[in-house]
């Protein structure tokens, strides 16, 4: 089910809850049909709004779904939960970066993977300090190729592997 959060305002209450349950399932929340849902309604003046509970109770555990006056869906959660999410995302980003770096190094046929990793990390730190860039913005393939040119002794060459001219031509290298 495709969810269009912009259209919650125009949906009947039952359909709104179904859409919220679909979002909760995508987020991996347990018992998505039991998540508290609140709606923001106008208050007595611009400084005040009223939270009206549509499903669940005020004592239900977080996260809570909130539909604002424009029909947009928000999630209210504790700061502790948000910190956990942010740490998970950061860890996932680090793992993706490591996998990309491993792939870039492996493509260049290192003699000792860990030696090359150490040299790459040193060069990466140096470049990041000089440029002020983020590690995610560095072209890792180009970085490893640059290191291969500077330190050819860290990598196998096709000559070292005793691959014949015919093999090289048939492989398109």
LOGU-636859 format. One record per residue: x, y, z of N, C-alpha, C, O in turn. Coordinates in Angstrom, 1 decimal, m for minus. Each point is the difference from the previous one (the first is absolute). Example, Ala and Ser with C-alpha at 12.3 -4.5 7.8 and 13.67 -1.06 7.14 Angstrom:
! residues 2
   neast  nnorth     nup  caeast  canorth    caup   ceast  cnorth     cup   oeast  onorth     oup
    13.2    m5.7     7.8    m0.9      1.2     0.0     0.9     1.2     0.0     1.0     0.0     0.7
    m1.4     1.1    m1.4     0.9      1.1     0.0    m0.8     1.1     0.8     0.5     1.1     0.1
END
This chain:
! residues 173
   neast  nnorth     nup  caeast  canorth    caup   ceast  cnorth     cup   oeast  onorth     oup
     0.9    m1.2     0.0    m0.9      1.2     0.0     0.9     1.2     0.0     0.8     0.2     0.9
    m1.0     0.7    m1.9     0.8      1.2    m0.1    m0.7     1.0     0.9    m1.2     0.2     0.0
     2.0     0.5     0.8    m0.5      1.0     1.0     0.3     1.4    m0.5     1.1     0.3    m0.4
    m2.2     0.5     0.3     0.2      1.4    m0.4    m0.4     0.9     1.2    m1.2     0.2     0.3
     2.2     0.2     0.5    m0.3      0.7     1.2    m0.7     1.3    m0.2    m0.6     0.5     0.9
     0.8     0.1    m2.0    m0.6      1.3    m0.3    m1.6    m0.1    m0.1    m0.7     1.0     0.2
     0.2    m2.2    m0.5    m1.4     m0.2    m0.1    m0.7    m0.4     1.2    m1.2    m0.2     0.0
     1.8     0.0     1.2    m0.6     m0.4     1.2    m1.2     0.9     0.4    m1.0    m0.4     0.5
     1.2     1.7    m0.8    m1.0      1.0     0.4    m1.4    m0.3    m0.6    m1.0     0.2     0.6
     1.1    m0.7    m1.9    m1.3     m0.2    m0.7    m0.5    m1.4     0.1    m1.1    m0.3    m0.6
     1.7    m0.5     1.3    m0.4     m1.4     0.2    m1.0    m0.2     1.1     0.1     0.8     1.0
    m1.0    m1.7    m1.1    m0.9     m0.3     1.2     0.9    m0.6     1.1     1.1    m0.5    m0.3
    m1.6     0.6     1.5     0.8     m0.4     1.2     0.5    m1.4    m0.1     1.2    m0.3     0.3
    m2.0    m0.7    m0.8     0.4     m1.4    m0.1     1.1    m0.1    m1.0     1.0    m0.8     0.3
    m1.0     1.5    m1.4     1.0     m0.1    m1.0     1.3     0.6     0.5     1.1    m0.5    m0.3
    m1.2     1.6     1.1     1.2      0.6     0.6     0.7    m1.0     0.9     1.2    m0.2    m0.1
    m2.0    m0.5     0.9     0.6     m1.0     0.9     0.7    m1.1    m0.8     1.0    m0.5     0.4
    m1.6     0.0    m1.5     0.6     m1.0    m0.8     1.3     0.5    m0.6     1.0    m0.8    m0.1
    m0.9     2.0    m0.3     1.2      0.6    m0.6     1.1     0.0     1.1     1.1    m0.2    m0.3
    m1.5     0.6     1.5     0.9      0.1     1.1     0.6    m1.4     0.3     1.1    m0.1     0.3
    m2.0    m0.9    m0.3     0.4     m1.3     0.3     1.0    m0.5    m1.0     1.0    m0.7     0.3
    m1.2     1.1    m1.6     1.0     m0.4    m1.0     1.3     0.6     0.2     1.1    m0.6    m0.2
    m1.1     1.9     0.6     1.3      0.7     0.4     0.7    m0.7     1.2     1.2    m0.3    m0.1
    m2.0    m0.1     1.1     0.5     m0.6     1.2     0.6    m1.4    m0.4     1.1    m0.4     0.5
    m1.7    m0.3    m1.4     0.5     m1.3    m0.5     1.3     0.2    m0.7     1.0    m0.7     0.3
    m0.9     1.7    m1.1     1.3      0.3    m0.8     1.1     0.4     1.0     1.1    m0.3    m0.3
    m1.5     0.9     1.4     1.0      0.4     1.0     0.4    m1.2     0.9     0.9     0.2     0.9
    m1.6    m1.3    m1.1     0.3     m1.2     0.8    m0.5     0.1     1.5     0.5    m0.6     0.9
    m1.6     1.4    m0.7    m0.5      0.1     1.3    m0.9    m1.2     0.4    m0.7    m0.5    m0.8
     0.9     0.0     2.0    m0.9     m1.1     0.5    m1.4     0.5     0.1    m0.3     1.2     0.4
    m0.7    m2.0    m0.7    m1.4      0.3     0.1    m0.3     1.3    m0.6    m0.5     0.9     0.7
     0.7    m0.7    m2.0    m0.3      1.3    m0.6    m1.4     0.5     0.1    m0.3     1.2     0.0
    m0.7    m2.1     0.2    m1.4      0.4     0.1    m0.3     0.4     1.5    m1.1     0.5     0.2
     2.1    m0.6     0.6    m0.3      0.5     1.4     0.8     1.3     0.4    m0.1     0.5     1.1
     0.8     0.0    m2.1     0.8      1.2     0.3    m1.0     1.2     0.2    m1.0     0.2    m0.7
     1.3     0.6     1.7    m0.8      1.2     0.3     0.0     1.0    m1.1     1.1     0.2    m0.6
    m2.2     0.3     0.2    m0.1      1.0    m1.0    m0.7     1.2     0.6    m1.1    m0.1     0.6
     1.7     1.3    m0.8    m0.6      1.2     0.5    m0.1     1.0    m1.2     0.6    m0.2    m1.0
    m1.6     1.1     1.1    m0.1      1.0    m1.0     0.0     1.4     0.6    m0.5     0.2     1.1
     1.2     0.7    m1.7     0.1      1.4     0.4    m1.2     0.7    m0.6    m0.2     0.0    m1.2
    m0.5     0.7     2.1    m1.2      0.8    m0.5     0.2     1.4     0.5     0.7     0.2     1.0
    m1.3     0.7    m1.6     0.2      1.4     0.4    m0.4     0.3     1.4    m1.0    m0.7     0.5
     1.7     1.6     0.2    m0.3      0.3     1.4    m0.8     1.3     0.0    m0.5     0.5    m1.0
     0.5     0.1     2.2    m0.7      1.3     0.2     0.6     1.2    m0.7    m0.7     1.0    m0.3
     2.1    m1.1     0.0     0.6      1.0    m0.7     1.3    m0.6    m0.7     0.2    m1.2     0.1
     0.6     2.1    m0.8     1.1     m0.5    m0.7     1.1    m0.6     0.9     0.8    m0.9    m0.5
    m0.7     1.2     1.7     1.0     m0.5     0.9    m0.4    m1.4     0.6     0.8    m0.7     0.5
    m2.0     0.3    m0.7    m0.5     m1.2     0.6    m0.6    m0.9    m1.0    m0.7     0.4    m0.9
     1.0    m1.7     1.1    m0.5     m1.1    m0.9    m0.5    m1.1     1.0     0.4     0.0     1.1
    m1.2    m0.8    m1.6    m0.6     m1.1     0.8     0.4    m1.3    m0.6    m0.1    m0.2    m1.2
     0.6    m0.7     2.1     0.3     m1.4    m0.5    m1.2    m0.8     0.3    m0.5    m0.1     1.2
    m0.1    m0.5    m2.2    m1.2     m0.9     0.2     0.5    m1.4    m0.3     0.5    m0.3    m1.1
    m0.8    m0.6     2.0     0.4     m1.4    m0.2    m1.0    m0.7    m0.9    m1.2     0.0     0.3
     1.6    m0.6    m1.4    m0.9     m0.7    m0.9     0.0    m1.5     0.2    m0.9    m0.7    m0.2
     2.1     0.2     0.7     0.1     m1.4     0.3     1.0    m0.2     1.1     1.0     0.7     0.1
    m1.2    m1.7     0.8     1.0     m0.3     1.0    m0.3     0.9     1.3    m1.2     0.5     0.1
     2.1    m0.4     0.7    m0.2      0.8     1.3     1.3     0.8     0.2     1.0    m0.2    m0.6
    m1.2     1.1     1.5     1.1      0.9     0.4     1.2    m0.8     0.7     1.1     0.5     0.0
    m1.5    m1.7     0.5     1.0     m0.8     0.7     0.7    m1.0    m0.9     0.9    m0.7     0.5
    m1.2     0.7    m1.7     0.6     m1.0    m0.9     1.5     0.4    m0.2     0.4     1.1     0.0
     0.4    m2.2    m0.2     1.4      0.3    m0.2     0.3     0.7    m1.3    m0.9    m0.1    m1.0
     2.0     0.8     0.9     0.3      0.7    m1.2     0.5    m1.0    m1.1     0.4    m1.1     0.4
    m0.3     1.5    m1.6    m0.3      1.3    m0.6    m1.5     0.2    m0.3    m0.8    m1.0    m0.1
     0.5     2.2     0.0    m1.4      0.4    m0.3     0.0     0.7    m1.4     0.9     0.6    m0.4
    m2.0    m0.9    m0.3    m0.2      0.7    m1.3    m0.9     1.2     0.2    m0.9    m0.1     0.8
     1.3     1.2    m1.4    m0.8      1.2     0.1    m0.3     0.5    m1.4     0.9     0.1    m0.8
    m2.2     0.2     0.6    m0.4      0.6    m1.3    m0.1     1.5     0.3    m0.8     0.4     0.9
     1.5     0.4    m1.6    m0.1      1.5     0.2    m1.2     0.6    m0.7    m0.7    m0.7    m0.7
     0.6     2.0     0.8    m1.2      0.7    m0.6     0.0    m0.1    m1.5    m1.0     0.1    m0.7
     2.2    m0.3     0.1     0.1     m0.1    m1.5    m0.1    m1.4    m0.5     0.0    m0.3    m1.2
    m0.2    m0.7     2.1    m0.2     m1.4    m0.3     1.3    m0.7    m0.2     0.1    m1.2    m0.4
     1.0     1.9     0.8     1.4     m0.7     0.0     0.1    m0.9     1.2    m0.5     0.3     1.1
     1.2    m1.4    m1.3     0.2     m1.0     1.1     1.4     0.3     0.6     1.0     0.1    m0.7
    m1.0    m0.1     2.0     1.2      0.1     0.8     0.1    m1.1     1.0    m1.0    m0.6     0.3
     2.2     0.4     0.2     0.2     m1.1     1.0     0.6     0.7     1.2     1.0     0.7    m0.1
    m1.6    m0.9     1.3     0.5      0.6     1.2     0.7    m1.2     0.8    m0.7    m1.0     0.2
     1.9     1.2     0.1     0.8     m1.0     0.7     0.8     0.6     1.1     0.3     1.2     0.0
     0.3    m2.0     0.8     0.9      0.5     1.1     1.3     0.4    m0.6     0.4    m0.5    m1.1
     0.3     1.4     1.7     1.3      0.4    m0.4     1.0    m1.2     0.0     0.9    m0.2    m0.8
    m1.1    m0.7     1.8     0.8     m1.2     0.1    m0.1    m0.9    m1.2     0.9    m0.5    m0.5
    m2.2     0.4     0.1    m0.2     m0.9    m1.2     0.6     0.7    m1.3     0.5    m0.7    m0.8
    m0.6     2.0     0.7     0.5      0.7    m1.2     1.5    m0.1     0.0     0.6    m0.2    m1.0
     0.1     0.2     2.2     1.4     m0.1     0.1     0.4    m1.4    m0.5     1.0    m0.2    m0.7
    m1.8    m0.8     1.1     0.3     m1.4    m0.4    m0.1    m0.1    m1.5     0.8    m0.7    m0.7
    m1.8     1.3     0.1    m0.2      0.0    m1.5     1.2     0.6    m0.7     0.5    m0.5    m0.9
    m0.1     1.7     1.4     1.1      0.7    m0.6     1.3    m0.8     0.1     0.8     0.0    m0.9
    m0.6    m0.6     2.1     1.2     m0.9     0.1     0.0    m1.1    m1.0     1.0    m0.4    m0.6
    m2.2    m0.2     0.4    m0.1     m1.1    m0.9     0.3     0.4    m1.4     0.6    m0.7    m0.8
    m1.2     1.9     0.4     0.3      0.5    m1.3     1.5     0.3    m0.2     0.5    m0.3    m1.1
     0.1     0.9     2.1     1.4      0.3    m0.1     0.8    m1.3    m0.2     0.9    m0.1    m0.8
    m1.2    m0.9     1.6     0.7     m1.3    m0.1    m0.2    m0.6    m1.4     0.9    m0.5    m0.6
    m2.1     0.6     0.1    m0.3     m0.6    m1.3     0.8     0.8    m1.1     0.5    m0.6    m0.9
    m0.4     1.9     1.0     0.8      0.8    m0.9     1.4    m0.4     0.0     0.7    m0.1    m1.0
    m0.2    m0.2     2.2     1.4     m0.4     0.1     0.2    m1.4    m0.6     1.1    m0.2    m0.7
    m2.0    m0.7     0.9     0.1     m1.3    m0.6    m0.1     0.1    m1.6     0.8    m0.7    m0.6
    m1.6     1.5     0.1    m0.1      0.2    m1.4     1.3     0.6    m0.6     0.5    m0.5    m1.0
     0.1     1.5     1.7     1.2      0.5    m0.4     1.1    m1.0     0.0     0.8    m0.1    m0.9
    m0.7    m0.7     2.0     1.0     m1.1     0.0    m0.1    m1.0    m1.1     0.9    m0.4    m0.6
    m2.2     0.1     0.3    m0.2     m1.0    m1.1     0.4     0.6    m1.4     0.6    m0.7    m0.8
    m0.9     2.0     0.6     0.4      0.7    m1.2     1.5     0.0    m0.1     0.6    m0.2    m1.1
     0.1     0.5     2.2     1.5      0.1     0.0     0.6    m1.4    m0.2     0.9    m0.1    m0.8
    m1.5    m0.9     1.4     0.5     m1.4    m0.2    m0.1    m0.4    m1.5     0.9    m0.6    m0.5
    m2.0     0.9    m0.1    m0.2     m0.3    m1.4     1.0     0.8    m0.9     0.5    m0.6    m0.9
    m0.3     1.9     1.2     1.0      0.8    m0.8     1.4    m0.6     0.1     0.7     0.0    m1.0
    m0.4    m0.4     2.2     1.4     m0.6     0.2     0.1    m1.4    m0.7     1.0    m0.2    m0.7
    m2.0    m0.6     0.9     0.0     m1.3    m0.6     0.1     0.0    m1.6     0.7    m0.8    m0.6
    m1.3     1.8     0.0     0.0      0.1    m1.4     1.5     0.3    m0.6     0.3    m0.4    m1.1
     0.5     0.9     2.0     1.4      0.3    m0.5     1.0    m1.1     0.4     1.2     0.2    m0.1
    m1.7    m1.3     0.5     0.8     m1.2     0.3     1.2     0.3     1.0     1.1    m0.1    m0.4
    m1.5     0.3     1.7     1.1      0.3     1.0     0.8    m1.3     0.3    m0.6    m1.1     0.0
     1.8     1.3     0.3     0.8     m1.2     0.4    m0.4    m0.3     1.5    m0.2    m1.1     0.3
     0.2     2.1     0.5    m0.4     m0.1     1.4    m1.1     1.0     0.3     0.2     1.2     0.1
    m1.4    m1.7     0.0    m1.2      0.9     0.1     0.2     1.0     1.2    m0.3     1.2    m0.2
     0.7    m1.7     1.3     0.1      0.9     1.2     1.0     1.0    m0.1    m0.1     1.2     0.5
     1.2    m1.5    m1.2     1.0      1.1    m0.3    m0.6     1.1    m0.8     0.2     1.2     0.2
    m0.9    m1.6    m1.3    m0.6      1.0    m0.9    m1.0     0.8     0.8    m0.1     1.2    m0.1
    m0.7    m1.9     0.9    m1.1      0.7     0.8     0.7     1.1     0.9    m0.5     1.1     0.1
     1.6    m1.5     0.5     0.7      1.0     0.9     0.5     1.2    m0.8    m0.2     1.1     0.5
     0.7    m1.3    m1.6     0.5      1.1    m0.9    m1.1     0.8    m0.5     0.0     1.3     0.1
    m1.1    m1.9    m0.5    m1.2      0.7    m0.5    m0.6     0.9     1.2    m0.3     1.1    m0.2
     0.2    m1.7     1.3    m0.6      0.8     1.2     0.9     1.1     0.3    m0.5     1.1     0.3
     1.8    m1.2    m0.3     0.9      1.1     0.3    m0.2     1.1    m1.1    m0.1     1.2     0.4
     0.1    m1.6    m1.6    m0.1      1.0    m1.1    m1.4     0.6     0.1    m0.1     1.2    m0.3
    m0.9    m1.9     0.6    m1.4      0.5     0.1     0.0     1.1     1.1    m0.6     1.1    m0.2
     1.1    m1.4     1.3     0.0      0.9     1.2     0.8     1.3    m0.4    m0.5     1.1     0.3
     1.6    m1.3    m1.0     0.8      1.2    m0.5    m0.8     0.9    m0.9    m0.1     1.2     0.1
    m0.6    m1.9    m1.1    m0.8      0.8    m1.0    m1.2     0.7     0.7    m0.3     1.1    m0.4
    m0.3    m1.8     1.3    m1.2      0.5     0.7     0.4     1.3     0.8    m0.7     1.0     0.0
     1.8    m1.1     0.7     0.5      1.1     0.8     0.3     1.2    m0.9    m0.3     1.1     0.3
     0.9    m1.4    m1.5     0.4      1.1    m0.9    m1.2     0.7    m0.7    m0.1     1.2    m0.1
    m0.9    m2.1    m0.3    m1.1      0.5    m0.8    m1.2     0.4     0.9    m0.8     0.8    m0.5
     0.7    m1.3     1.6    m1.2      0.2     0.9    m1.2    m0.7    m0.5    m1.1     0.2     0.5
     1.2    m1.2    m1.5    m1.1     m0.8    m0.5    m0.4    m1.0     1.0     0.7    m0.3     1.0
    m1.8    m0.4    m1.3    m0.4     m1.1     0.8     0.5    m1.3    m0.7     0.1     0.0    m1.2
     0.1    m1.0     1.9     0.5     m1.3    m0.5    m1.0    m0.5    m1.1     0.5    m0.6    m1.0
    m1.8     0.8     1.2    m0.9     m0.5    m1.0     0.0     0.7    m1.3    m0.5    m0.6    m1.0
     1.2     1.7     0.9     0.1      0.8    m1.2     1.3    m0.4    m0.8     0.2     0.6    m1.1
     0.6    m1.5     1.6     1.3     m0.3    m0.7    m0.3    m1.2    m0.9    m0.6    m0.9     0.3
     1.2     1.1    m1.5    m0.1     m1.1    m1.0     1.0    m1.1     0.4     1.2     0.2    m0.2
    m1.6    m1.3     0.8     0.9     m1.0     0.5     0.7    m0.7    m1.1     1.2    m0.4     0.2
    m1.8     0.2    m1.3     0.7     m0.7    m1.1     1.2     0.8    m0.5     1.1    m0.5    m0.2
    m1.3     1.8     0.1     1.1      0.9    m0.4     1.1     0.1     1.0     1.2     0.0    m0.3
    m1.6     0.0     1.6     1.0      0.0     1.1     0.8    m1.2     0.0     1.3     0.1     0.1
    m1.9    m1.3    m0.3     0.8     m1.3     0.0     0.9     0.0    m1.2     1.1    m0.5     0.0
    m1.6     0.9    m1.2     0.8      0.0    m1.2     1.2     1.0     0.2     1.1    m0.4    m0.5
    m1.3     1.5     1.1     1.1      0.9     0.3     1.1    m0.6     0.9     1.2     0.1    m0.3
    m1.7    m0.8     1.3     1.0     m0.7     0.9     0.7    m1.1    m0.8     1.2    m0.3     0.3
    m1.9    m0.4    m1.2     0.6     m1.0    m0.8     1.2     0.5    m0.8     1.0    m0.6    m0.2
    m1.3     1.9    m0.4     1.1      0.6    m0.8     1.2     0.4     0.9     1.1    m0.1    m0.4
    m1.4     0.6     1.6     1.0      0.4     1.0     0.8    m1.1     0.6     1.2     0.1     0.2
    m1.9    m1.2     0.0     0.5     m1.2     0.7    m0.3    m1.3    m0.8    m0.7    m0.8     0.5
     1.3     0.7    m1.6    m0.3     m1.2    m0.8     0.4    m1.3     0.6    m0.5    m1.1    m0.3
     1.4     1.1     1.3     0.5     m1.2     0.7    m1.1    m0.6     0.9     0.1    m1.1     0.4
    m1.2     1.9    m0.2    m1.1     m0.5     0.9    m1.0    m0.8    m0.8    m0.9    m0.6     0.6
     1.1     0.5    m1.9    m1.1     m0.6    m0.9     0.7    m1.0    m1.0     1.1     0.2    m0.4
    m1.9    m1.2     0.1     0.4     m0.9    m1.1    m0.1     0.8    m1.3    m0.9     0.8    m0.2
     1.7    m1.2    m0.7    m0.2      0.5    m1.4    m0.3    m1.2    m0.8     0.2    m1.1     0.4
    m0.8     1.3    m1.6    m0.4     m1.1    m0.8     1.3    m0.8    m0.5    m0.1    m1.2    m0.2
     1.2     1.9     0.1     1.3     m0.7    m0.3     0.4    m1.0     1.1     0.4    m1.1    m0.3
    m0.6     1.6     1.5     0.3     m0.9     1.2    m0.8    m1.3     0.0     0.4    m1.0     0.5
    m1.6     1.1    m1.0    m0.9     m1.1     0.0     0.2    m1.0    m1.2    m0.7    m1.0    m0.1
     1.7     1.3    m0.7     0.3     m0.8    m1.2    m1.2    m0.2    m0.9    m0.2    m1.2    m0.4
    m0.5     2.2     0.1    m1.1     m0.1    m0.9     0.5     0.4    m1.4     0.7     1.0    m0.1
    m1.0    m1.9    m0.9     0.5      0.3    m1.3    m0.7     1.1    m0.7    m1.1     0.4     0.4
     1.7     0.1    m1.5    m0.5      1.1    m0.8    m1.4    m0.4    m0.5    m0.9     0.8     0.0
     0.8    m2.1    m0.5    m1.3     m0.5    m0.5    m1.1     0.1     1.0    m1.2     0.3    m0.2
     1.5    m0.7     1.5    m0.9      0.0     1.1    m0.5     1.4     0.3    m1.1     0.3     0.3
     2.1     0.7    m0.4    m0.3      1.4     0.3    m0.9     0.5    m1.1    m1.0     0.7     0.4
     1.3    m1.0    m1.6    m0.9      0.5    m1.1    m1.4    m0.6     0.0    m1.0     0.7    m0.2
     0.9    m2.0     0.5    m1.3     m0.6     0.1    m0.8     0.5     1.2    m1.3    m0.1    m0.1
     1.9     0.6     1.1    m0.7      0.5     1.2    m0.3     1.5    m0.2    m0.8     0.5     0.8
     1.3     0.1    m1.9    m0.3      1.4    m0.3     0.7     0.9     0.9    m0.4     1.2     0.2
     1.6    m1.6     0.3     0.8      0.9     0.9     1.0     0.8    m0.8     0.8     0.7     0.6
END
